[in-house]
Amino acid sequence: MSADYYILIRGGNLSYFFDRIKINPIIAAINELDQLDEALESPCEIVFLLTGNIFNLKEIANRIKSKDKGLYINIDLIDGFSKDTWGLEYIVKNIYPDGIITAKENLVRLSKDLGAFTILRLFVVDSISLEKGIQSVKATRPHALEIFPGIMPKITKMVHTETETPIIASGLIMDKEDVVESLNSSAIAVSSNNKHVWYI
């Protein structure tokens, strides 16, 4: 399968991500490889890959796709790849993820130029980071936005209203109450590395 075909059918198909989220709005975030097996057996439709390196990324990606899970790779956290157009282009055209996750504006733009579904990570630690984050979303127009920490319903609602961008709540999602509150606060999904949350 060519990279162009894969991007067109899955990674570049905006509805693919949202269709999977409609089935199950809980995303399995993998930041350690020993979590992978359980994530693959979980009811989660989508995996956010937050670990890996130049040597094992292809194998990890193949395992995830063999289970028919959506694969979204955080390029900022993959070891051994340059965090520029070449490393990003290699991952998109050779690993064939369904999307790219990054906290970097330039990589959001590059990902979109390559035809990849793109999720911008936004870390909200104070009012300044919130304001700059909203400006970044408006400037780059990612397909979706991942907000940290995810347990800030007022902030989630405000960012959604300001940007009109689909939001994934991530970080500190601990239990069913957190999941429900996030989904009731304009988030379309939650992402967690807590395996107990995957089965809510």
C-alpha positions in Angstrom: 0.0 0.0 0.0 1.5 3.3 -1.0 1.8 6.2 1.4 -0.5 8.4 -0.7 -3.2 5.8 -0.8 -3.0 5.2 3.0 -3.2 8.9 3.8 -6.1 9.3 1.4 -8.1 6.4 2.8 -7.3 6.7 6.5 -4.9 9.3 7.8 -6.3 12.0 5.5 -9.9 10.9 5.9 -11.2 13.3 8.6 -14.2 11.2 9.3 -12.0 8.2 10.3 -11.0 9.7 13.6 -14.4 11.0 14.5 -16.2 7.8 13.4 -13.9 5.8 15.8 -14.6 8.3 18.6 -18.3 7.9 18.2 -17.9 4.1 18.8 -15.8 4.7 21.9 -14.7 8.2 23.2 -12.0 6.7 25.4 -8.5 6.7 23.9 -5.7 4.5 25.1 -2.5 6.5 25.6 0.6 4.4 25.6 3.7 5.9 27.2 5.4 2.6 28.1 5.6 -0.4 25.8 4.5 -2.8 28.5 1.1 -1.2 28.2 0.7 -2.1 24.6 -0.7 -5.6 24.9 -3.5 -4.5 27.2 -4.3 -1.5 25.1 -4.7 -3.8 22.1 -7.1 -6.0 23.9 -9.1 -3.1 25.4 -12.3 -1.8 23.9 -10.6 1.5 22.9 -10.8 2.1 19.2 -7.9 4.5 19.1 -4.3 4.4 20.4 -2.2 7.4 21.1 1.4 6.2 20.8 3.7 8.3 23.1 6.7 6.1 23.0 9.0 4.3 20.6 12.1 4.8 18.6 13.5 4.6 15.1 14.2 0.9 15.6 10.9 -0.4 16.9 8.3 2.1 15.6 7.4 0.1 12.5 6.8 -3.1 14.5 4.7 -1.3 17.1 2.6 0.4 14.4 2.0 -2.9 12.6 0.8 -4.5 15.9 -1.6 -1.7 16.5 -3.0 -1.7 13.0 -3.3 -5.6 13.0 -5.9 -5.1 15.7 -7.7 -2.6 13.6 -7.0 0.2 16.1 -6.6 3.8 15.0 -2.9 4.8 15.4 -1.9 8.4 16.2 1.8 9.0 16.8 3.2 11.8 19.0 6.2 12.7 16.9 7.6 14.9 19.7 8.1 11.8 21.9 9.6 9.3 19.4 13.3 8.8 19.8 15.8 8.8 17.0 13.8 10.9 14.6 14.6 14.5 13.8 11.8 16.8 14.9 11.6 18.5 11.5 10.1 18.0 8.1 12.3 15.0 7.3 11.5 13.0 10.4 7.8 13.8 10.1 7.7 12.9 6.4 9.4 9.6 7.0 6.9 8.6 9.7 3.9 9.7 7.6 5.1 8.0 4.4 6.7 4.8 5.9 4.9 4.1 9.2 1.4 5.1 7.9 -0.2 6.4 11.1 -3.8 7.6 11.0 -2.6 10.9 12.4 0.1 12.9 14.0 0.2 14.5 17.5 2.5 17.4 18.3 2.8 20.4 20.6 4.8 22.3 17.9 3.1 24.7 15.6 5.5 24.1 12.7 4.9 20.4 12.8 1.1 20.9 12.8 1.5 22.9 9.6 3.9 20.3 8.1 1.6 17.4 9.1 -1.4 19.0 7.4 0.7 19.8 4.3 1.5 16.0 4.1 -2.2 15.2 4.3 -2.1 13.8 7.8 -4.8 14.2 10.4 -3.2 16.4 13.0 -3.8 16.9 16.7 -2.2 19.8 18.5 -1.3 19.3 22.2 -1.9 22.2 24.4 -0.6 22.4 28.0 -2.5 24.8 30.1 -0.5 25.8 33.2 -1.6 29.4 33.6 -3.6 32.2 31.9 -0.6 33.1 29.6 -0.2 29.5 28.3 -4.0 29.4 27.8 -4.0 32.7 25.7 -1.0 31.6 23.7 -2.5 28.2 23.1 -5.8 29.6 21.8 -3.8 31.9 19.5 -1.8 28.8 18.3 -5.0 26.9 17.5 -6.4 29.8 15.5 -3.2 30.2 13.6 -2.6 26.5 12.8 -6.1 25.1 12.6 -5.4 21.5 13.7 -8.0 18.9 13.0 -8.3 18.3 16.8 -6.9 19.7 20.0 -5.6 17.7 23.0 -5.8 19.7 26.2 -3.7 19.0 29.4 -4.7 18.6 32.1 -8.1 17.2 31.0 -9.9 17.8 34.3 -10.7 21.5 33.6 -14.3 21.6 32.4 -14.5 25.4 32.4 -11.3 25.7 30.3 -12.4 23.0 27.9 -15.6 24.8 27.3 -13.9 28.1 26.8 -11.3 26.8 24.4 -13.9 25.0 22.4 -16.0 28.2 22.2 -13.0 30.3 21.2 -11.6 28.0 18.6 -14.5 25.8 17.4 -12.0 22.9 17.4 -12.8 19.3 18.5 -11.2 18.7 21.9 -9.7 15.7 23.5 -9.3 15.9 27.3 -6.0 14.3 28.5 -4.1 14.1 31.7 -5.3 13.3 35.3 -8.4 11.5 34.0 -8.7 9.0 36.8 -12.2 7.6 36.9 -15.7 7.5 35.4 -16.6 10.8 37.0 -13.7 12.5 35.2 -14.7 10.9 31.9 -18.3 12.0 32.1 -17.4 15.5 33.3 -15.0 15.9 30.4 -17.5 14.7 27.8 -20.1 17.0 29.2 -17.7 19.9 28.9 -17.4 20.1 25.1 -14.7 17.4 24.8 -15.5 14.8 22.2 -13.1 12.2 23.8 -10.7 11.6 26.6 -7.2 10.1 26.5 -5.6 8.2 29.3 -2.7 5.9 30.1 -4.7 4.5 33.1 -5.8 1.1 32.0 -8.8 1.2 34.3 -10.2 4.2 32.4 -10.0 2.2 29.2 -12.7 -0.1 30.4 -15.2 2.5 31.6 
